[in-house]
């Protein structure tokens, strides 16, 4: 991939992204470990890029009602599913790596033990092939599809300090299967993500919501506008952009942001700054909100996406 090949697409998608209505989600009032404590089995921490549980909780509370179905075609350790069943929703997920699929199943079992009233099911496999099969069992049933594509290896992982070897990074890869999309080139990943979203459409209710968490990241020193590229992939799949949400990865205290950055993220920023690259620690993730086709009125006016008139709660 060359910069000249992708630059026009980035400019076009950034303009579309910036036209969307914006809201802010205060999703890091507690640190990630506290959010997961007691709700996830210990092995879950090994996953390199877990969704923050509060992001999943906020999306589920905003766009669904108890009894609704929630899905995640790239569910990792099952954060979307666990938070859905605890909220009285039903959930279905797909995960490519057997290791993470097993952990997701263990997390759902723990949720049931803790009294979660929803039900959840995990299917291990490639979402591009598994989703068409699931569409036969869940036709037009999902109110919300909440997911995140693999991205940004520089933002993943954990560190430990070894007296003999200094600071070492670990648990920073999804798996070693080269067919995992996390190991594919960016154009291949985006094409596959479009295919996954397109395959998920038959599972969504008319007008159902798709929420995608994403963030920019650096590759070989170059900043990649991954939210814009993700938006392009979703639009190509047939989804309509509706809203852009800023899910804070920093807490709010006395009207000030409280950083939640890991040691590794801070160390990465220091090294880039030492090379003259002006960067800051990550303070938020973008959550792109899109809508599946409906049989009603169009979702746009004058080519600009309109905000949802109301959340998909039904009381």
KAPEKA-V234106 format. One record per residue. N is the residue number from 1. RES is the residue in one small letter. NEAR is the number of other C-alpha atoms within 8 Angstrom. Layout:
# KAPEKA-V234106
n: [N/N]
res: [RES/RES]
near: [NEAR/NEAR]
This chain:
# KAPEKA-V234106
n: [1/2/3/4/5/6/7/8/9/10/11/12/13/14/15/16/17/18/19/20/21/22/23/24/25/26/27/28/29/30/31/32/33/34/35/36/37/38/39/40/41/42/43/44/45/46/47/48/49/50/51/52/53/54/55/56/57/58/59/60/61/62/63/64/65/66/67/68/69/70/71/72/73/74/75/76/77/78/79/80/81/82/83/84/85/86/87/88/89/90/91/92/93/94/95/96/97/98/99/100/101/102/103/104/105/106/107/108/109/110/111/112/113/114/115/116/117/118/119/120/121/122/123/124/125/126/127/128/129/130/131/132/133/134/135/136/137/138/139/140/141/142/143/144/145/146/147/148/149/150/151/152/153/154/155/156/157/158/159/160/161/162/163/164/165/166/167/168/169/170/171/172/173/174/175/176/177/178/179/180/181/182/183/184/185/186/187/188/189/190/191/192/193/194/195/196/197/198/199/200/201/202/203/204/205/206/207/208/209/210/211/212/213/214/215/216/217/218/219/220/221/222/223/224/225/226/227/228/229/230/231/232/233/234/235/236/237/238/239/240/241/242/243/244/245/246/247/248/249/250/251/252/253/254/255/256/257/258/259/260/261/262/263/264/265/266/267/268/269/270/271/272/273/274/275/276/277/278/279/280/281/282/283/284/285/286/287/288/289/290/291/292/293/294/295/296/297/298/299/300/301/302/303/304/305/306/307/308/309/310/311/312/313/314/315]
res: [x/x/x/x/x/x/x/x/x/x/x/x/x/x/x/x/x/x/x/x/x/x/x/x/x/x/x/x/x/x/x/x/x/x/x/x/x/x/x/x/x/x/x/x/x/x/x/x/x/x/x/x/x/x/x/x/x/x/x/x/x/x/x/x/x/x/x/x/x/x/x/x/x/x/x/x/x/x/x/x/x/x/x/x/x/x/x/x/x/x/x/x/x/x/x/x/x/x/x/x/x/x/x/x/x/x/x/x/x/x/x/x/x/x/x/x/x/x/x/x/x/x/x/x/x/x/x/x/x/x/x/x/x/x/x/x/x/x/x/x/x/x/x/x/x/x/x/x/x/x/x/x/x/x/x/x/x/x/x/x/x/x/x/x/x/x/x/x/x/x/x/x/x/x/x/x/x/x/x/x/x/x/x/x/x/x/x/x/x/x/x/x/x/x/x/x/x/x/x/x/x/x/x/x/x/x/x/x/x/x/x/x/x/x/x/x/x/x/x/x/x/x/x/x/x/x/x/x/x/x/x/x/x/x/x/x/x/x/x/x/x/x/x/x/x/x/x/x/x/x/x/x/x/x/x/x/x/x/x/x/x/x/x/x/x/x/x/x/x/x/x/x/x/x/x/x/x/x/x/x/x/x/x/x/x/x/x/x/x/x/x/x/x/x/x/x/x/x/x/x/x/x/x/x/x/x/x/x/x/x/x/x/x/x/x]
near: [6/5/6/6/7/9/8/8/8/11/8/8/12/9/8/8/10/6/8/14/9/8/8/8/10/9/14/13/8/8/8/9/6/7/10/9/7/5/8/10/10/5/6/9/6/6/14/12/7/8/9/10/12/9/11/14/12/10/10/14/10/9/12/13/12/7/8/11/12/17/13/13/13/12/14/12/13/14/14/16/17/12/12/16/16/12/13/11/16/14/14/13/15/17/17/12/12/8/6/12/17/9/13/14/11/9/14/12/8/11/14/9/7/6/7/12/10/13/9/12/8/11/10/10/10/9/12/10/8/11/13/10/8/10/12/7/6/9/10/10/10/14/13/15/14/14/12/9/9/7/6/10/7/8/7/10/13/10/10/8/8/8/5/4/7/7/8/9/10/8/10/11/10/9/6/6/5/7/6/11/10/8/7/10/6/7/7/9/11/11/9/10/11/12/10/12/10/9/10/12/8/9/12/17/11/9/9/13/13/12/13/12/12/13/10/10/12/10/9/4/7/6/8/8/10/10/11/11/12/10/12/9/12/14/10/8/10/9/11/12/12/15/15/13/12/12/13/13/12/14/14/11/7/4/5/6/8/8/8/10/10/6/7/10/10/10/8/9/11/8/8/12/10/7/6/6/8/6/7/5/8/6/10/10/11/13/12/16/13/13/12/15/10/8/5/4/5/6/8/8/8/4/5/8/13/11/8/7/4/4/8/8/9/5/3]
